[in-house]
Amino acid sequence: MTEHTQVGIVGAGPAGLLLSQVLHLQGVDSIVVERRSPEHVLSRVRAGALEPGMVRFLREAGVGDRLDREGHPHTGFEISFDGTRFRVDLEELTGGEYITIYGQTNITEDLMAARAALGGQLVYEVENTRIEDLDTERPAIRYRKDGSEHEIRCDFVAGCDGFHGVSRPTLPGDVLKSHDRKYPYHWIALLCESRPVDKELVYVHHPKGFVLCSMRSPTLSRYGIQCETGDSEDDWPEDRIWQTISDRLPPDLAETLDTGPCLDRNIVPMRSFVAEPMRFERLYLAGDSAHIVPPTGAKGLNLAGSDVYYLSRAFVEYYKGGRSDLLEAYGPTALDRVWKTEWFSGWMTQILHTDPTHGPFDRQAQIAELRLLSQSRARQTALAQSYVGLPY
């Protein structure tokens, strides 16, 4: 069975759904294929600290109503280290910008509902997906569904299927260049039914390891605890989780720590990764299929959003304005923002985590850098500008 569309999209995570939604609103047809079920896609618990640019883009895509009702604006965050704590005032340092806490699962739900309301074509639980004929004017997405072979012929293919998807490996080996950094620690990431420790995010540098204290709502907390690379979820029962968080928190926050059941926990490898190019013939990579950032600073979803912003406008200009220059410029344009964000995420990760390979000199230098940050408005301004996100 062969279907035809303008843009074939591989992957129904936030990037693929958002791209399909924006294209639909601009009169560009698409079909989305996804190897997982909708329930599995929604079961992924991920970060939800949204840059103002991402919030504006979601509103533009027609999925901002629930976000505006339930999102939690945060105008700053705190950093704790060496027995002291200071606040980075995002709103004051950036001229009014701030982040909004709203879970990635909620965004996915909103996008799924929006696509269903507009009759979007989404095909879930597909097998053996292949991207072929990229050197022709009508590339193909081929897959197996319910025992039958299917084909989508399209003008362009958008690979939004994540780090382990099929899109990036479709690039020839002599074309694809991968840049990778792995950190000597992981996170145990948690969603807990407990009151957040503070009204804003708290980043904790501690000699025994980093802790991030975040939230989903007044009754749901999100934590990231630095752990060893060989750890598994089974190594972190709830009593160890709460004792570790309490030990690493500033004493005043530890005293009020609310311990409740952990609803979700998973080990998150800490890595930075970039694939180049993000465009090959008629295939365009977006989101985690092209890059990974460590979760410090919550840039993964936001980077996927900026990719989709650039790519959707390039497709719309091609179909409505007859212009191909934005499509040709997509890779360099997206990668410029990607690399700047990779630098920031890596810097923030390295300044806040306790590196087991460091000796006394490196540890003291790290504390000195944190102390300089706490005392310098210029350094905090640079941090705040990157934290709320580069413009796009």
C-alpha positions in Angstrom: 0.0 0.0 0.0 1.4 3.4 -1.0 0.3 6.8 0.4 1.5 10.2 -0.7 2.2 13.3 1.4 4.4 16.4 1.3 6.5 15.7 4.5 6.9 12.3 6.0 7.8 12.4 9.7 9.5 9.5 11.5 8.8 9.7 15.2 5.8 10.8 17.2 7.5 12.3 20.2 7.2 16.0 20.9 9.4 17.0 18.0 7.5 15.0 15.4 4.1 15.9 16.7 4.9 19.6 16.9 6.3 19.7 13.4 3.2 17.9 12.1 0.9 20.3 14.0 2.7 23.5 12.8 2.8 22.3 9.2 -0.9 21.4 9.3 -1.8 24.9 10.5 0.2 26.3 7.5 -1.5 24.1 4.9 1.4 21.6 4.5 0.4 17.9 4.6 2.3 15.3 6.6 2.1 11.7 7.8 3.8 10.6 11.1 5.0 7.1 11.8 6.0 5.8 15.2 7.3 2.4 16.3 5.8 2.6 19.8 2.2 2.8 21.0 0.7 6.1 22.1 0.6 4.7 25.7 4.3 4.0 25.6 5.1 7.4 24.2 3.1 9.0 27.0 4.8 6.8 29.6 8.2 8.6 29.1 8.8 10.9 32.0 11.1 13.7 31.0 12.1 17.2 32.0 9.8 20.1 31.6 11.6 23.4 32.1 10.5 25.4 29.1 12.4 28.4 27.6 10.2 31.4 26.8 10.8 30.8 23.1 9.5 27.3 23.4 6.4 28.6 25.3 5.7 31.1 22.5 6.2 28.5 19.8 3.7 26.1 21.5 1.1 28.9 21.8 1.7 29.6 18.1 1.1 25.9 17.4 -2.3 26.1 19.1 -1.4 24.0 22.2 -0.8 26.8 24.7 -4.1 26.8 26.6 -3.4 24.1 29.2 0.2 25.2 29.4 -0.9 28.7 30.4 -3.4 27.3 32.9 -1.1 24.7 34.6 2.4 25.8 33.9 4.4 27.3 36.7 6.5 30.4 35.9 9.9 30.5 37.6 11.8 33.8 37.5 14.9 32.4 39.1 16.7 29.4 40.6 19.2 28.8 43.4 22.7 27.2 43.5 24.0 25.7 46.7 27.7 24.9 47.3 30.2 24.9 50.1 27.8 25.8 52.8 26.3 28.8 51.0 23.4 29.4 48.6 22.7 32.2 46.1 19.9 33.0 43.7 20.1 33.7 40.0 17.4 36.2 39.1 16.5 35.3 35.6 13.8 37.9 35.1 15.9 40.8 36.4 19.1 39.7 34.6 17.5 39.1 31.2 15.0 42.0 31.0 11.9 40.0 31.9 12.4 36.5 30.6 11.9 33.4 32.7 11.3 29.6 32.5 8.0 27.7 32.8 7.7 24.3 34.5 5.4 22.1 32.4 6.0 18.4 31.9 7.0 16.9 28.6 4.3 14.3 29.0 1.7 17.1 29.2 3.1 18.6 26.0 2.9 15.3 24.3 -0.7 14.8 25.4 -1.6 18.3 24.2 0.0 17.7 20.8 -1.7 14.3 20.4 -5.1 15.9 21.2 -4.5 18.7 18.8 -3.5 16.3 16.0 -6.5 14.2 16.6 -8.8 17.2 16.6 -7.5 18.3 13.2 -7.5 14.8 11.7 -3.8 14.4 11.6 -2.4 11.2 10.1 -0.4 9.3 12.8 0.5 5.7 12.5 1.6 4.0 15.6 3.3 0.6 16.3 5.0 0.2 13.0 7.9 -2.2 12.4 11.0 -2.4 10.3 10.9 1.3 9.3 13.3 2.3 6.5 14.0 5.6 4.8 15.0 5.1 1.1 15.3 6.8 -2.2 16.7 10.0 -0.7 18.5 10.7 -4.0 15.2 11.0 -5.9 12.5 13.7 -5.9 10.1 11.4 -4.0 11.9 9.6 -1.2 10.1 6.8 0.6 9.4 5.8 4.2 8.7 2.0 4.2 7.4 0.1 7.2 5.5 -3.0 8.3 2.2 -2.7 10.1 -0.2 -5.5 11.1 1.6 -8.0 8.9 1.5 -5.8 5.7 4.1 -3.7 4.0 3.4 0.0 3.6 5.1 2.9 1.8 4.8 6.7 2.1 6.1 8.7 -0.9 6.9 12.3 0.1 8.8 15.3 -1.0 10.9 15.4 2.2 11.6 13.2 5.3 11.9 14.7 8.8 13.8 12.4 11.2 12.4 13.0 14.6 12.8 9.5 16.0 15.3 10.1 18.8 18.9 8.9 19.4 18.1 5.2 18.8 15.9 5.8 15.8 16.5 4.9 12.1 16.9 8.3 10.7 20.4 9.2 11.6 21.9 5.8 10.6 20.4 6.3 7.2 23.1 8.9 6.5 26.1 7.2 4.7 29.1 6.5 6.9 31.3 8.8 4.9 28.9 11.7 5.4 27.9 11.3 9.0 30.2 12.9 11.6 29.5 12.2 15.3 30.8 14.2 18.2 30.5 12.5 21.6 31.4 13.2 25.2 30.5 10.9 28.1 30.7 12.1 31.7 32.0 9.8 34.5 28.7 9.8 36.4 25.0 9.3 35.7 21.7 10.5 37.2 19.0 8.6 39.0 16.0 10.7 37.8 12.9 10.6 40.0 9.3 11.8 40.0 7.9 11.7 43.5 4.6 12.3 45.2 5.9 14.9 47.6 5.9 18.6 48.2 8.8 20.4 46.4 11.7 21.5 48.7 11.5 25.1 47.5 9.3 27.3 45.4 12.0 27.4 42.7 14.6 25.0 41.3 17.6 24.3 43.4 20.9 23.1 42.0 23.1 21.5 44.7 26.9 21.0 44.4 28.0 18.7 47.2 31.3 16.8 47.8 29.3 13.5 47.6 27.5 14.4 44.4 25.1 16.7 42.7 21.3 17.0 43.3 18.7 18.9 41.3 15.4 19.7 43.1 12.6 20.6 40.7 8.9 20.1 40.6 5.9 19.3 38.4 3.2 20.8 40.7 2.7 21.7 44.3 2.4 18.0 45.1 4.8 16.4 42.6 8.6 16.8 42.9 11.3 16.0 40.3 14.8 15.1 41.4 18.0 14.3 39.7 20.7 12.6 41.9 24.3 12.1 40.7 25.1 8.4 40.9 27.8 6.1 39.6 27.9 4.9 36.0 27.3 1.3 37.0 24.2 1.9 39.1 20.8 0.6 38.3 17.3 1.5 39.5 17.4 -1.4 41.9 20.4 0.1 43.6 18.2 3.1 44.7 15.4 2.0 47.0 13.3 4.9 48.4 15.1 5.0 51.8 18.5 5.5 50.0 16.9 8.1 47.7 15.6 10.3 50.5 18.6 9.8 52.8 20.9 10.9 49.9 18.8 13.9 49.0 18.7 14.9 52.7 22.4 14.5 53.2 23.2 16.7 50.2 20.7 19.5 50.7 21.4 22.7 52.6 20.4 22.0 56.3 17.4 24.4 56.2 15.9 22.6 53.2 16.7 19.2 54.5 14.7 19.9 57.6 11.6 20.5 55.6 12.1 17.7 53.0 8.8 16.0 52.2 9.3 12.2 51.5 6.7 10.5 49.5 6.3 7.5 47.1 8.5 7.6 44.0 6.2 7.3 41.0 9.0 6.9 38.4 12.7 6.4 38.5 15.3 5.7 35.8 19.0 5.9 35.2 20.0 8.8 32.9 23.5 8.5 31.2 25.2 11.8 31.2 26.5 12.6 27.7 26.8 15.2 25.0 26.4 14.2 21.4 26.0 16.0 18.1 25.6 14.5 14.6 26.5 16.5 11.5 25.1 17.2 9.0 21.5 17.7 10.1 20.4 17.7 6.5 21.3 15.1 3.9 19.6 15.2 0.5 15.9 15.2 1.3 16.3 14.0 4.9 16.3 16.5 7.8 17.2 15.5 11.4 15.5 17.2 14.4 15.7 16.7 18.1 17.4 13.8 19.8 18.1 12.1 16.4 20.7 14.8 15.9 21.9 15.8 19.3 21.8 14.9 23.0 22.6 17.2 26.0 23.1 16.2 29.6 19.9 17.0 31.5 21.5 19.8 33.6 19.7 22.9 32.5 16.9 20.9 30.7 17.9 21.8 27.2 16.9 18.7 25.3 13.3 19.4 24.7 14.0 23.1 24.1 16.6 22.3 21.5 14.1 20.0 19.7 11.7 22.9 19.7 14.1 25.2 18.1 14.9 22.6 15.4 11.3 22.3 14.6 10.9 26.0 14.5 13.6 26.4 11.9 12.5 23.3 9.9 8.8 24.1 9.9 9.5 27.6 8.6 11.8 26.2 5.9 9.1 23.8 4.7 6.4 26.5 4.8 8.5 28.9 2.8 9.2 26.2 0.2 5.6 25.3 -0.3 4.0 28.8 0.1 6.7 31.0 -1.2 8.6 28.9 -3.6 11.9 29.4 -1.6 14.4 26.6 -1.0 17.1 28.8 0.7 15.8 28.1 4.2 15.8 24.4 3.6 19.4 24.6 2.4 20.4 26.6 5.4 18.5 24.5 7.9 21.5 22.4 9.0 24.0 25.3 9.6 21.3 27.4 11.2 20.2 24.7 13.6 23.7 23.6 14.4 24.8 27.1 15.4 22.2 27.1 18.2 22.9 23.4 19.0 26.6 23.9 19.6 26.1 27.0 21.7 23.6 25.1 23.8 25.9 22.0 24.0 28.6 24.2 25.4 26.3 25.7 28.0 24.9 22.3 29.1 28.4 20.9 29.3 29.7 23.8 31.3 26.8 23.8 33.7 27.1 20.0 34.1 30.8 20.2 34.9 30.6 23.2 37.3 27.9 21.6 39.4 28.8 17.9 39.5 31.5 16.2 41.6 33.9 14.5 39.1 35.3 11.3 40.6 38.5 11.8 38.4 39.3 15.1 39.9 42.0 15.6 42.5 42.2 18.3 45.2 43.4 21.0 42.9 40.5 20.6 40.4 38.0 20.4 43.3 39.2 23.7 44.8 39.2 25.3 41.3 35.6 24.2 40.9 34.6 25.9 44.2 36.5 29.0 43.2 34.5 29.2 40.0 31.2 28.8 41.8 32.3 31.5 44.3 33.1 33.8 41.4 29.7 33.1 39.9 28.0 33.9 43.2 29.8 37.2 43.4 29.7 38.4 39.8 26.6 40.0 38.2 28.3 39.7 34.8 28.8 36.0 35.1 25.3 35.5 36.4 23.9 37.5 33.5 25.7 35.3 31.0 24.4 32.2 32.8 20.8 33.6 32.9 20.9 34.5 29.2 21.8 31.0 28.2 19.5 29.4 30.8 16.4 31.1 29.4 17.5 30.2 25.9 19.1 31.8 22.9 16.7 33.6 20.5 15.3 32.0 17.4 
